[in-house]
Amino acid sequence: MLSLKTEAEIEALHAGGVRESLHLEYKASGAVDKADNNKKLEMARDVSAFANADGGQIIYGMTEKDHDPTGLDKGLDPKVYPEIWFEQVLQQHITPTISGLKPYHVPLQSGGVAVVIDIPATKGDPHQTDGRYFRRHNFNRLIMEHYEVRDAFRRLATPELFVTLSFLEGNRHTIDFPQRGDTSNPFNLIAKIDNRSNQPAYHAIVDIGVAAELVIVSGGNYERQDQAENDRKVPMHWFRWTMGSPPNLPIFKEHQRLLTNNVLMLGMRHSDMGNSAIFDLTVKISAPGFSSIEHWAILGRGPQLTLYPPGSPWAAARN
């Protein structure tokens, strides 16, 4: 999830034009009202919809138009709306309660507070509000169909895979250029896969997209795919890794593994090395009963490259 602990971090979403999405929603402070039961129910429906989908965050105090942020309003009075009030309203209207749910205040210069609700994706039974099940879909909240509710009750029997990216040295790398040529010396992009669920994954497909501006020195042992845009309409180089068990071991919770020992090797053009440049990395994972898409980012500032994971403002911003 995004780090949204300060007014500056929330305002950065506005400055960066970070739109609402499957994992993010903006609400003006007027959406909260102690005296209005309908608004309490709306809050519970929205929160349960995020939990029943892939989790996410709701920011109360950020205005929006056509899903684009338009700036912070004056916020809410923290004495009238303490954090525990949000917890109580959500516990009252959502069944079963959402484990790990965290509403918190973010102080504003106006003297009020924005309220951010971090909503984890549920790992167990789906959550019901007002006698119905809801889920988040793109920018919208939808009532779940019967088959979706049925599948949600089966979630405990599915894997939950995720990929971690790094450079050889960790999340930072200093590039250098040969005496002649516009392309830097190559650097490695290492990918490891883990499983958060107790259910092993016996088959998996991982697609890694690399922004087209980056130079592909070597695709390693990955299967090269056709160049295509990702879900953000960013042109990408694509590389695929597939796993089946047998002959391979399944992916289980207690064992992290490399996607391939022969890693991707990338380079950068000197012409792309401005004061600041962001390059998108997209990771798509598919396994029986599970799929995900996450965005990482490489931020280049001079010769210093920094790799940012999903949830950081750099990874959330459009290229």
C-alpha positions as CSV (number, residue, x, y, z in Angstrom):
1,M,0.0,0.0,0.0
2,L,1.0,3.6,-0.4
3,S,2.8,5.4,2.4
4,L,0.3,8.1,3.4
5,K,1.4,9.3,6.8
6,T,1.9,13.0,6.1
7,E,0.1,15.8,4.3
8,A,3.0,16.0,1.9
9,E,2.6,12.3,0.9
10,I,-1.1,12.7,0.3
11,E,-0.6,16.0,-1.6
12,A,2.0,14.2,-3.8
13,L,-0.9,12.1,-5.2
14,H,-2.6,15.3,-6.3
15,A,0.6,16.8,-7.7
16,G,1.5,13.6,-9.5
17,G,-2.0,13.1,-10.9
18,V,-2.4,9.6,-9.4
19,R,-5.9,8.6,-10.4
20,E,-8.4,6.4,-8.5
21,S,-7.9,2.8,-9.2
22,L,-8.7,-0.7,-8.1
23,H,-6.7,0.0,-4.9
24,L,-7.3,3.7,-4.3
25,E,-10.3,5.9,-3.8
26,Y,-10.7,9.6,-2.9
27,K,-13.6,11.0,-0.7
28,A,-14.3,14.5,0.3
29,S,-14.7,15.1,4.0
30,G,-18.4,15.6,3.5
31,A,-18.8,11.9,2.9
32,V,-18.4,11.4,6.7
33,D,-21.3,12.4,8.9
34,K,-22.1,11.0,12.4
35,A,-25.7,11.9,12.1
36,D,-26.3,10.3,8.7
37,N,-26.7,6.5,8.8
38,N,-26.7,6.3,5.0
39,K,-23.2,7.7,4.9
40,K,-22.0,5.2,7.6
41,L,-23.4,2.4,5.4
42,E,-21.7,3.9,2.3
43,M,-18.4,3.8,4.2
44,A,-18.9,0.2,5.2
45,R,-19.9,-0.8,1.7
46,D,-16.8,0.8,0.2
47,V,-14.4,-0.7,2.8
48,S,-15.9,-4.2,2.4
49,A,-15.7,-3.9,-1.4
50,F,-12.0,-3.2,-1.2
51,A,-11.4,-6.1,1.2
52,N,-13.4,-8.5,-1.0
53,A,-11.3,-7.5,-4.0
54,D,-7.6,-6.9,-3.6
55,G,-7.4,-4.5,-0.7
56,G,-6.5,-0.8,-1.0
57,Q,-6.9,2.6,0.6
58,I,-9.6,5.2,1.0
59,I,-8.6,8.8,1.7
60,Y,-11.3,11.0,3.3
61,G,-10.4,14.7,2.7
62,M,-9.2,14.5,-0.9
63,T,-11.6,15.8,-3.5
64,E,-11.8,14.4,-7.0
65,K,-13.3,14.9,-10.4
66,D,-13.6,12.2,-13.0
67,H,-11.4,10.0,-10.7
68,D,-8.5,12.5,-10.7
69,P,-7.5,14.1,-7.4
70,T,-8.3,17.8,-7.2
71,G,-6.7,18.7,-3.9
72,L,-7.2,18.3,-0.1
73,D,-10.1,20.0,1.5
74,K,-10.1,21.3,5.1
75,G,-10.5,17.8,6.5
76,L,-12.4,16.6,9.6
77,D,-12.3,17.6,13.2
78,P,-10.2,15.0,15.0
79,K,-12.0,15.5,18.2
80,V,-15.4,14.8,16.6
81,Y,-14.1,12.0,14.5
82,P,-11.4,10.1,16.4
83,E,-9.8,7.1,14.7
84,I,-11.8,4.7,17.0
85,W,-15.1,6.1,15.7
86,F,-14.2,4.8,12.2
87,E,-13.3,1.4,13.6
88,Q,-16.6,1.2,15.5
89,V,-18.7,2.1,12.5
90,L,-17.0,-0.4,10.3
91,Q,-17.2,-3.2,13.0
92,Q,-20.9,-2.5,13.4
93,H,-21.8,-2.7,9.7
94,I,-19.3,-5.3,8.3
95,T,-19.6,-9.1,8.9
96,P,-17.2,-10.8,9.6
97,T,-15.0,-8.0,10.8
98,I,-11.9,-7.2,8.7
99,S,-8.7,-8.3,10.4
100,G,-5.8,-5.7,10.1
101,L,-8.1,-2.8,9.1
102,K,-6.5,0.5,10.1
103,P,-8.1,3.9,9.9
104,Y,-5.7,6.7,10.9
105,H,-5.5,10.5,11.0
106,V,-3.1,12.6,8.9
107,P,-2.8,16.1,10.3
108,L,-3.4,19.0,7.9
109,Q,-2.2,22.6,8.0
110,S,-5.8,23.7,8.1
111,G,-6.0,22.2,11.6
112,G,-8.2,19.4,10.5
113,V,-7.2,15.8,9.6
114,A,-7.5,13.7,6.5
115,V,-8.5,10.1,7.3
116,V,-6.8,7.2,5.5
117,I,-8.2,3.7,5.8
118,D,-5.8,0.9,5.0
119,I,-7.8,-2.1,3.9
120,P,-6.1,-5.5,3.6
121,A,-7.4,-8.0,1.1
122,T,-9.4,-10.7,3.0
123,K,-7.7,-14.1,3.2
124,G,-10.8,-15.8,4.5
125,D,-14.6,-15.6,4.1
126,P,-15.9,-12.5,2.2
127,H,-17.3,-9.6,4.1
128,Q,-21.0,-8.6,4.0
129,T,-22.6,-5.2,4.5
130,D,-26.3,-4.4,4.7
131,G,-27.1,-8.0,3.8
132,R,-25.1,-7.9,0.6
133,Y,-21.5,-8.6,-0.7
134,F,-19.7,-5.9,-2.6
135,R,-16.4,-5.8,-4.5
136,R,-14.2,-3.2,-6.0
137,H,-13.9,-3.2,-9.8
138,N,-11.7,-0.5,-11.4
139,F,-13.2,2.8,-10.1
140,N,-16.5,1.3,-9.0
141,R,-18.2,-0.7,-6.2
142,L,-20.3,-3.6,-7.5
143,I,-22.6,-6.1,-5.9
144,M,-21.0,-9.5,-6.1
145,E,-22.6,-12.1,-8.3
146,H,-23.4,-15.5,-6.8
147,Y,-20.4,-17.2,-8.5
148,E,-18.1,-14.5,-7.1
149,V,-19.4,-15.1,-3.6
150,R,-19.0,-18.8,-4.0
151,D,-15.4,-18.4,-5.3
152,A,-14.6,-16.0,-2.4
153,F,-15.4,-18.6,0.1
154,R,-12.9,-20.9,-1.6
155,R,-10.0,-18.4,-1.2
156,L,-8.3,-20.2,1.7
157,A,-7.6,-23.0,-0.7
158,T,-5.7,-20.9,-3.2
159,P,-2.0,-19.7,-3.3
160,E,-1.1,-16.0,-3.0
161,L,2.1,-15.4,-4.9
162,F,4.2,-12.3,-5.1
163,V,7.5,-11.3,-6.8
164,T,10.3,-9.2,-5.3
165,L,12.6,-7.4,-7.6
166,S,16.1,-6.1,-6.8
167,F,19.5,-5.1,-8.3
168,L,22.5,-7.1,-7.6
169,E,23.4,-4.7,-4.8
170,G,19.8,-4.4,-3.4
171,N,17.5,-1.5,-4.3
172,R,20.2,0.9,-5.5
173,H,22.7,0.8,-8.3
174,T,25.1,3.3,-9.7
175,I,25.4,3.1,-13.5
176,D,28.5,3.9,-15.5
177,F,29.2,4.4,-19.2
178,P,32.1,3.1,-21.3
179,Q,34.4,5.6,-22.9
180,R,32.5,5.3,-26.1
181,G,28.9,4.6,-26.8
182,D,25.5,5.9,-25.6
183,T,24.5,2.8,-23.6
184,S,25.6,2.2,-20.0
185,N,27.4,-0.9,-18.8
186,P,24.7,-3.6,-18.0
187,F,23.1,-4.1,-14.6
188,N,21.1,-7.1,-13.3
189,L,17.4,-7.2,-12.4
190,I,16.8,-10.1,-10.1
191,A,13.3,-11.6,-9.5
192,K,12.3,-13.9,-6.6
193,I,8.9,-15.4,-6.0
194,D,7.2,-16.1,-2.7
195,N,3.9,-17.4,-1.4
196,R,1.9,-15.7,1.4
197,S,-0.6,-18.6,1.5
198,N,-0.3,-22.0,3.2
199,Q,-1.7,-23.4,0.0
200,P,1.3,-24.4,-2.3
201,A,1.3,-23.3,-6.0
202,Y,1.9,-26.2,-8.3
203,H,1.8,-24.1,-11.5
204,A,2.6,-20.5,-12.1
205,I,3.2,-18.0,-14.9
206,V,5.1,-14.7,-14.2
207,D,5.3,-12.0,-16.9
208,I,7.8,-9.2,-16.2
209,G,7.4,-6.0,-18.2
210,V,10.3,-3.6,-18.6
211,A,9.7,0.0,-19.9
212,A,10.6,0.2,-23.6
213,E,13.1,3.0,-22.9
214,L,15.4,0.6,-21.1
215,V,18.0,-1.3,-23.2
216,I,17.7,-5.1,-23.0
217,V,21.2,-6.5,-22.9
218,S,20.2,-10.1,-22.1
219,G,16.9,-11.8,-21.5
220,G,18.5,-14.5,-19.5
221,N,16.6,-17.7,-19.4
222,Y,13.2,-15.9,-19.7
223,E,11.0,-16.6,-22.7
224,R,10.9,-13.3,-24.7
225,Q,7.4,-12.1,-25.5
226,D,6.2,-9.5,-28.1
227,Q,6.5,-5.9,-27.1
228,A,3.2,-4.6,-25.9
229,E,1.7,-1.9,-23.7
230,N,0.9,-2.7,-20.0
231,D,-2.4,-1.8,-18.3
232,R,-1.2,1.9,-18.0
233,K,-0.6,2.1,-21.8
234,V,3.1,2.1,-21.3
235,P,5.1,0.3,-24.0
236,M,7.0,-2.6,-22.5
237,H,9.5,-5.4,-23.2
238,W,7.9,-8.6,-21.8
239,F,9.6,-11.7,-20.4
240,R,7.9,-14.9,-19.2
241,W,8.8,-17.5,-16.6
242,T,6.7,-20.7,-16.2
243,M,6.7,-23.3,-13.5
244,G,5.0,-26.7,-13.2
245,S,5.2,-29.3,-10.5
246,P,6.3,-31.9,-11.3
247,P,9.1,-31.8,-12.3
248,N,9.8,-28.6,-10.2
249,L,9.0,-28.3,-6.5
250,P,5.8,-26.3,-5.8
251,I,6.0,-22.8,-4.5
252,F,5.3,-22.9,-0.8
253,K,5.2,-20.3,2.0
254,E,8.5,-21.2,3.7
255,H,10.7,-21.1,0.6
256,Q,11.6,-18.2,-1.6
257,R,13.1,-18.9,-5.0
258,L,14.7,-17.2,-7.9
259,L,12.7,-17.1,-11.1
260,T,15.8,-18.0,-13.0
261,N,19.5,-18.1,-12.2
262,N,20.2,-16.4,-15.5
263,V,18.8,-13.0,-14.7
264,L,17.7,-10.1,-16.9
265,M,20.5,-7.7,-17.8
266,L,19.5,-4.1,-18.6
267,G,21.2,-0.9,-19.7
268,M,20.3,2.8,-20.0
269,R,20.9,5.3,-22.7
270,H,22.9,8.4,-21.9
271,S,20.2,10.5,-23.6
272,D,17.6,9.2,-21.0
273,M,19.8,10.3,-18.0
274,G,18.2,13.6,-17.1
275,N,17.8,15.1,-13.7
276,S,15.0,12.7,-12.9
277,A,13.4,9.8,-14.9
278,I,10.9,7.1,-13.9
279,F,10.8,3.7,-15.7
280,D,7.9,1.4,-15.1
281,L,8.3,-2.3,-14.3
282,T,5.2,-4.4,-14.3
283,V,4.8,-7.9,-12.8
284,K,1.9,-10.1,-13.7
285,I,1.4,-13.4,-11.9
286,S,-1.1,-16.1,-12.8
287,A,-1.7,-19.4,-10.9
288,P,-4.8,-21.6,-10.5
289,G,-7.3,-19.6,-8.5
290,F,-5.0,-16.5,-8.3
291,S,-3.8,-13.6,-10.4
292,S,-2.2,-10.2,-9.7
293,I,-0.6,-7.3,-11.3
294,E,1.9,-4.9,-9.5
295,H,3.9,-2.0,-10.6
296,W,7.5,-1.3,-9.5
297,A,9.5,1.7,-10.7
298,I,13.2,2.6,-11.4
299,L,13.9,6.2,-10.5
300,G,17.0,7.6,-12.1
301,R,18.7,10.7,-10.7
302,G,22.0,11.2,-12.4
303,P,23.9,8.0,-12.3
304,Q,22.0,6.7,-9.2
305,L,19.2,4.2,-9.8
306,T,16.7,3.4,-7.1
307,L,14.2,0.6,-7.3
308,Y,10.8,1.3,-5.7
309,P,8.3,-1.4,-4.8
310,P,4.5,-1.4,-5.2
311,G,2.9,1.1,-2.9
312,S,5.5,3.8,-3.2
313,P,4.4,7.1,-4.9
314,W,7.0,6.6,-7.6
315,A,5.5,3.2,-8.5
316,A,1.9,4.5,-8.3
317,A,2.6,7.4,-10.7
318,R,2.0,7.1,-14.4
319,N,5.0,7.3,-16.6
